[in-house]
Amino acid sequence: MKHQEPLKTQKTEFALEGHRPCHACGYDLVGTPIERAIELDIAVIRCPECGTMNPLVGTPALGPFASRAATVLTLLRLLLLGVALILVFNFADWSVSSLGRSVFNEITRVEIDSFIESTGSTESEIQALVRVNQPEADLGDLMTVLSLLEERNDRLNMGPPWPLERNQILEVFIFSLLFGSALSMLLLPQRWKKSTLIVFGTGLLTSALALSFLYLRYPLTLPVSNPELGPSQYAGVALIRMFAVHGAIICLLGLVISSMVIRPAVRIAFLILVPKEHLHGVDLLWRVDGLKRRIR
């Protein structure tokens, strides 16, 4: 089969002033330089996003009203993205503290009190218990005691005193899937790989900020000595710090996984639920990722 040579073009001094979408990927070509196809003698625009040649014939450029509407829609989309970023940060802040908060209860506190009042069975336990009962004991000492308590229960095959609640993990994961899906769809017409990288970067940044704020709020040097209530009153805070990274990882995983699967899932849903003659309005879902819509 004879290979088709690319069009030879000549640059002009003009650029597109109106809004016109690329017929291959939907990219807005406003401001893109206009070229002249020498052999066809027509004006064309090369899409900077996908490289497709768009002839300036047929569909006219959008008028002033449509240009203003496009500006309003762009501002609205940026506003939605800003709101989504704020919500993702608040969600990340909730994720890093929710797991530790969910495992702390009265039974846990009684067991922690009992262990702190004991003398310990190993050298490390004895030293840690002595430190945590001193007037200058801090949150780091209490976290060491909780880690030793978990190790002791593991040695005795008793399991940790604060098992992670499966429902709580599932709740964090489901919410992260919803936020990641919303972000991925709001990032249209960015391609799949780019939107996934943006969602990953957003999740990583918000999780890191949430962890930083948590560590600043509850530093390891936080005093935990109280003659009346004892160190165990700060056990909830210690558990929040101990499980903070777990919550951040679950949040980040949910965001990335949802951004990877939401677009294929939406495309499949449209193919199944919508008659093929009505799918032209959502062709962007295929074009933006360089795909051709398959007819059922």
N, C-alpha and C positions, 0 to 999 in steps of 0.2 A: 504494500500500500504506500502510495506516495506521501511523504511527510509534508505537512502544510507549513510553509515558512511564516514567521511572525510578521505582522504588519510593520512596514517602515513608516515612521512618523517624523514630523518636523515640529519643533517647538514654536509656540507663538507667544505673544506678549500678554495674552489674556488669561484670566482665571475665572472659574465658575462662580457667579455671584449668588444664584438661587440655590435652594436645597434640592438635591436630586440623589436618590439612593442608587448605589451600585446594583445592577440587575443580577449579580452573582452572589454577593454576600450581604447586601443591604447597607453597606457603609455610606454615611452621608458625605457626598463629594464636594460640598460647598468649600470654596477657596482653593480647589485643586487646579493646577495649571491645565489649560486647554492645548491640545496638540492637533496637528493636521495629518490624517492618513494620506500619504502621498499617492498611492495607487488608486484609492477610492475617492480621493478629493473630498473628504468629509471631516468635520471636526470631531475629535474623540477625546475622552478623558481616561487616563490610566488610573485605576483604583489603587491608592497607596496601601490598602489593606491586603488585597488578594491579587493585584496585578492585572485584573480583567480590563479589557478595553471597552469603554462605554460610548457608543456613538451618540452625538448630540442631535439626534433626529427622533421623531416619533413622540415620546413623552416629553411635554414641556417642563421647564423648571417650575417649582412651586412658587406661587404668588406671595405677596407681602403678608396676607393673613395667615397662610400656612407657615411662613417663616416665623411669625410671632408665636403661632401655636407650637411650633417646634421648640422655640426658646423656652416657652412656659413648661412644656413637657420635660425638657432637659433639666430645668431648675427643679421641677417636681421630683424627677428621678434622683437628682443629687440630694434633695432633702430626704427622700426615702432611704437613700444609702447612708446618710448621716444618722438618721434615726436608727437604722438597722445596726450601725456600728456601736451606737450607745447601748442598744439592747444587748448586743453580743458581749460587750464589756460587763454589763450588769449580770448577764448570765454566767460569764466566766467567774466573776466575783462570787456568785452564789455557788457555783460548782466546786470551787476550791475549799469551801467551808461546809458544804452540805453533808459530805460523807462522814467526816469526823463528828459532826453534830448529831447525825442519825444513829450512831452506835453508842452514844453516851446515854445511859439511863441509870436508874436507881440501883439495879443489880450490879452494874459495872462499878458504880461508886462504892458500894459495900465491899466488893472484892478488892478494889484498889486500897481502901482504908485498911482492910485486913492485912494486905501485903505490906503496906507502909509501916504498920505497927509491929510487924514481925521483925525478927533479927536477920533473916536471910539464910540461905543454905549454901551459897558459894561465896568466894572471896569478893567477886565483883558485886554481888547482891549486897553483901554486908557493907562495903564501901559506899555504894550508891544510896542505901537506906540511911546510913549515917549522915551523908551530905544533905539529903532531902529533908531531914528532920532538924537541920540547923536553922537558926534565925535568918541567916543570909542565903537560904536556898532560893534558887531561881527556877524559871520554866525549863531551862535546859536540864537541870537535875531531875525534875519531875518526868520529863520525856525519857531520860535514861532509865528511870525506875519502871516506867510503863513498858519500855522495850524489853527489860529484863523479865518483867512479869509475863510478857508474851512468850519469851524464850522458855521460861520455866513451864508454862502450860504446854508448850510444844514438846518438851522433854517428857512430860507426864502423859502425853497423848490426850490432853484435855481440850485442845483447841484454844485459840485465842479468846480472851475474855470479851473482846469486842468484834465479833464477826461482822464483816461488811454485809449490809442488808442488800439482797439481790434487787429488791424493788427500788431501792434508792439509786443503785447503779443504773438500773433500767430507766428510771426517771430522768437522770442526767443525760443519758445517751439519747433518749427520744427527743428531748428538748434541743440537744445539739444537732440532731438530724434536721429538725424543723428550721433552726436558724441557718444552718449551712445551705439547705435547699432554697430558702428565701434569698440569701445573699447571691447564690449562683444564678438565680433567675433575674435578679435585679442587675447583675453585671452583663446581661445581654446588651449589645451584640458582641461582647468579648468571646473569643474562642474558648473551648472547653479547657485546654491546658492552662491558658492564661488565667481564666476565672478560678480554676482549682488552686493555682499558685497564690492568687490574691486572697482567697478564702483561707488557705493554709497560713499565709503571712499574717492575716488579720487574727486568726485564732491563736497563733503563736504569740503575737504582740499582746493581745488582751489577756491571755492566760499568764504571761510573764508579769504584766502590770498588776493583775489581781493577786498573784503570789507575792509580789513585792509589797503591795499595800498590806496584805495579811501579815507578812513578816515584820513590817514596821509597826503594825497595830499590836502584835503580840511578839515582842522580841524575846530572845532566849534569856535575856537578863531580867525579865519581868519577875519581881519578887513573888513567891508563892507561900511564904511563911505566914500563918495566921494561928495564934494560940487557941482560938475558939473553934474554928472550923477545920483547920488542918490543910495540908497541901492538896488533898483530893478535890477541894472546891475549884481548883484550876485544871482538873483533869479534862473537862470538856474542851478548854482552850488548847491543852496539850494534844488531845486527839485531833482537833481541827488542824493543827500544824502537822501532825504525823500523817494525816490522810490528804493534805492539801494537794500534793503533787499527783496523787491518784486521781483526784477530781479533775485537775487540769489536763491530764493525759486523756481521760475519757471524753472531756469536752472537745479537745483538739481532734481526737479520732472521729468523733461523730460529725464534726464540721467538715473534715476532709472527705470522709466516706460519702456523705450526702451530696457534696458538691460534685463528686465523680459520677454518681448514679442518677441524680435527679433529672438531668436532661434526657438521657435514654429512656427513663421511666415515663417522662411526660410525652415523648414522641410515640412510644408504644401505646400509651393511653389514648392519644389522639387517633392513631391508626385503628384502634379497636372500637372506639366509641363514636367517632365522627365519620360520616360518609365522605368518600374521597373527593367528591365534587365541591366540598366545603372546606377542604384543607389548604386552599391557596392562601388564606389569610394568616396561616401560621407557618408558612414555608421558611421563615427566618430560623425556626428551630432546627432545620436541617442545614440551611445555607451557611449559618454562622460557624458550624463545625465542619464545613467542607463536604457535606453529605448530600446525596440525591434522595429525594423522597421516593420510597418504593410504593407502588400502587398495589393495594390488596387484591 
